[in-house]
């Protein structure tokens, strides 16, 4: 039954992604797209690719700081686990690659995977609050349509709710467990006990950083990571000669916010379709025709997609693993269950 359920979820995600992709290409002029592809200054893609991987390295460095209360980990292990996890997200729905990278770093550094995963949850909360700050800035500078503002409200409510839960869990674990037990009363004791074990192990990973300088580093790294993302879009404007549309830093900020909101849309692995349409819509705000917007989206998505796929496969091979092995249910279960 689980396999059937997983297949249904994957099928729904693929259908949503395909629907968005068809929507992206519905009104485009394919001759104009071919002309746009030919006119791209592909040399600009090299610094864009460097910035993308630099941002991933910064993410690994930030992850290392988050793991300091648990263990001092090696950057090489963190970066390879991160890239394999990102690669796994291409093949797996619902960000399951995050469980894979927590499993891998747990295996490499001899630590419980659930502890590593708790730092990934904190990392995602930091990212969401960073995005919300960018969205607030963008809303001040640009009149977004209601659906963008509503997407921001949904992300804020979800992020703030998760943050409050984690704070309460850390400050009052006993009361939190009693609250969780209230909803688990229909389940047998062995399941309740297993959930308690998982939550206890997860709680152990929610340790505060050891020094105030770590918080400063976390803030600086988060800002630089998001600046890198925006810079990739901005350099992309020059690659496509979008100066004729007077695209500025504001356009890069708007595009960054719009495409990142697409993450909350359940779709196919790798954000195929949703990324393309939202990128096209964001460029459309500034007068870029749909055909050129679709071409820009295809190139930018490919620049984020194929190099990560290649590097992830290389690291996976070096670990003596395969895509099938890291995508197995056993790996995911080990990532969320305490050792």
N, C-alpha and C positions, 0 to 999 in steps of 0.2 A: 504493500500500500504506500509506503514511503517513497519508493521509486516512482510510482504513478504520480504521487503528489509533486515530487520534484520535477518530473517531466511536464506536468501541467504548469507549474510555476515558470519553468524555462520557456515553455511554449507561449505563455502569456507575454513574458518579457520580450521574446523574439517578435511576436506579433505587434507589440507596441512600438518596438524599434523599427520594424519594417514599415509600419504605418507612418511614423514620423519621417522616415527616409523617402517614402513616396510623396508625402506632403512637401518635403524639401524640393524634390525634383519636378513637382507637378506643373509649375508654370515657367520653368527655366527654358532658355533657348540653348540647346546643346551645341550649336555652332558658336555661340558666344562663350560657352564654357570652354570649348576647345581653344578658342583664341586666347581666353584668359589663362589657360594652362600653358600655352606657348609663350605668353608674355611675362610669366613669373620670373623674377630674378632669383634663380635658385641658389645663387651664392649666399644670399641672405639667410638661407636655411641653416648654414653651418653655425653662425653665432646663436641662432635660435635653439638649435639642438644642444649646443654647449650649455646654454642657460637652463634648459630643461633638466639636463643631468646634474648640473650644479645645484639646482633646487632640490633634486632627489638626495644628493649628498648632504645638503643642509638639513633635510628631513631626518636622515640617519643620525646626524650630529645632535639634532634636537631630541631624538629618541634616546640617544645615549645619555643625555642629561636627565631625561625623565626616569631612566633606569638606575641612576646613581644610588638612590636609597635602597635598591634591591641588590645591584651588583655593578661593578665597573666593567663594562663590556667593550669588546673590540669593534672598531669602526668597520673593519672589513667584514666581520660577521653580520653587523647590523645592515650594511649596505646591500650585501648579497641577499639577506633575508627579505629586505624591503623590495628589491627588484623582483625576486621570485614571487612575492606576494602580489605585487602589481601585475606581473605576468599572469598569475592565477586568476586575477579579477577579469582578465580578457576571456577566459574560458568558463568562469563560474559566475552565477548571478549573486545578487544581494551582498556584494563586498566580502564574500567568503575568503578571498585572498588575505584578508586581515587576520583570520584565524590561522591560515597557513604560515604567515610570517611569524606569528607568535609561537607556533609550534616549532618552526625552524630555529629561531633564536633561543628558545628553551632547550632544544637539543644541542645546539652549538655551545651554549654557555652554561649548561647543566643547571638550569633553573626551571621552576614550574612554568609551563606555558600560560597558565591562567594569570600569573603575576605579570608576565609580559603583555598579555592581552589587556589587562587593566590600564597599563600605560598608553596603549593604543586608543582606548576609549577616551582617556584624558586628552590625548593628542587631537582626536577628532573634535572634542568640545572646544579646544583652543582654536582649531581651524574654523569651526562654525561661528564662534564669536568674532574672529578676525573678519570673516565674510560679512557678518552682520554690521560690523563697523564700516566696512567698505560700502555696503549697501546704503547705510545711513548717509555716508558722504556723497555717494552717487545720487541719492534722492534729493539732497540739498542742491546739487549742481545740475541735475537733469530731471525733467518731468516724466517719470516712468508711468506706464499704463498701470491700471489697477491690478492686473494679474501678476505683475512683478512685485508690487507692494504686498499683495496677499501671500505670495510665495515667501517673502521675507518674514511676514508675521508668523506663518506656519513654522518656519525654521527657528524663529526666536522662541516660540512657545515650546517646541520640542527640545531645543538646546537648553533653555532655562529650566525646564522640567527635569531633564536628565541631570543637570548640575545640582539642583536642589536635592534630588534623590541621592546622589553620591555624597553630598555634604552630610545629609541626615544619616546615611549608612555609616559614614566615618565617625560621626560624633555620637550616634546612638545605635550601634549595631544590634543590641538586644531588642530594642523597641522596633527596629526595622524588620528584624527576623519575625517578630510576633505579627507585625502587619502583613508580611508576606505569607505567613502561615494561615492567616485569615482567608486568603484566597486559595490556599492549597488544601483546605480541609477535605475536599472530595477525593483527594489522591491518597494512595497507600503510603505507609510510613517510610518504605524504602526509597520512594521517589522524593519525599520530603527531605529525607536524610541526605540524598545525593545533591539536591538543590542547595541545602545548607552547606555542604562541603564546597560546592562550587563558589557560593557567595563568600564563604570564609576565606578561601584561597584568593578570590578576586579582591577582597577587602585588604588582604596583606599587601597587595601591590599598590594600594592607594596611599602611599606614604608621602608626606611632604618632602620637598627638596631639602638637602642638608645645609645649604648656604644661601644667603640672600643674593649672591652674585649669580646663582643658577637661575633665579627668576628673571634677572636682567637679561641673561643670555637667552632664555626662552622667549622673552618679549622681542628682543632684537632679531633672533632667528625667524620668528613668525612673521615679522614685518618684511624681512628680506625675502623670505620664501614667496610671499604674495606679490612683492615687487617684481620678482623674477617672472611670475606668471603673467603679470600685466605687461612686462617688458617684451615678452615673446609675442603678444598680440601687437604691440606697438611697432616692433621691427617687422612683423608680418605686413603691416600697412605699406612699408617701403618696398617690400618684396613684390607686392601686387600693384605698386604705383597708385595707391589710394590717396595720394596727396591731392589728386584732382577732386576728391570729395571733401577736402579740408578736414580729414580725420586727425584728431588731436589725442593728447593723453587722456582726456575725458572719454573719448570714444573707446580707448583701450580699457579704461576702468568699467564703463558700462558693459562692454563685451565680456569682461572677466566675470562680472556679477551675474549677467544673464546666463552664460554657459555653466557657471557653477551651480546656479539654482537648478539646472537640469539634472543634477545629481540626485535630487529628491524625487524625480520622476522614475517610477519603477519601469525599467526597460531591459533591453538585451544587454549582455555583458559587453563592456567596452564603450557603452553609451553610443553605440552606432544608431544613427537616426535622430535621437533626442539632441545630441551635441550639434549635429549638422543644422537642424532646424532652428535651434535657439541662436546659434552663431549667425545664421542667415537673417533671423529676425533682428538681432542686435545691430548688425550692419545696416539693415533696412531703416533703422531709426535715423541714420545719418545719410540716407539717400543712396546707398549702394544698391544697385540692381540685384534682383534675386539670382540671376545667373552667375554674376561675379561673387556674390555672397556665398553661393553653394560651392563654387570653386575654392574660395578661401577656406571654407569649413572642411572640405575634403583634404586639402593640403595640411592644414593645422592638425586635424584629427590624425592623419597618417603620420605626421611628425611626432605626435605623442604616442601613437599606437605601435608602429612597426619597430622602432628602435628599442622600446621597452620589451616588446615580445622577443626580439633577438637577444638582448642582454639577459633577460630572464631565463631564456632557454639555455644560454651559455652557462649561467650560474647553476641552473638546475642540473645540467650535465656534469659540471665540476663536482657537484654534491653527490653524484652517483644516483640521481633520482630521475624520474620521468614525469611528464605532465599527468599521466594517469595515476601515478603513485601519490603525488602531492594533492591530487583532487579527490582522493579516496575518503570515504566516510570516516575511516579509522583515524586519519590525520586530523580531520576537523574535530572529532570527538576528543582526541588527546589535547587539542588546543583549548578546549573549553572545560575539560574535566581536570581536576587536580591530580597530580601524579601521586 
